[in-house]
Amino acid sequence: QVQLVQSGGGSVQAGGSLRLSCAASGRTFSSYAMGWFRRAPGKEREFVGGITWNGDYTLYADSVKGRFTISRDNAKNIQYLNMTTLKPEDTAVYYCAAARTQLGRASSNYDYWGQGTQVTVSS
């Protein structure tokens, strides 16, 4: 069992940056692949990116590639989503997730979820 607690959301002007954090507890954080998803108003949840358990491989949605960076610090049990050059289209509730299996793009691949945090980007 893994519990995920998110922080770092907020409001920012277009072109700005935000960094989201996802702290894990309950089981060894380093045993799980980690992912980020988001749900914009009126839209379905979509995959943002993810990182393998040892951080040797990352995966990103085309819409955020080159702007968002995922990293993890297994010693601190924290995963980060660093978002730069933010666009109004990035406005959404962002969720971190942990997977017992390998990294994937589908939400069904993930077993544990954070509470979500709002990111609002003004135009």
Secondary structure, DSSP 8 states (H G I E B T S, - for coil): --EEEEE--EEEETT--EEEEEEEESS-GGGSEEEEEEE-TTS--EEEEEE-TTSS-EEE-TTTTTTEEEEEETTTTEEEEEE-S--GGG-EEEEEEEESS---SSGGG--EE---EEEEEE-
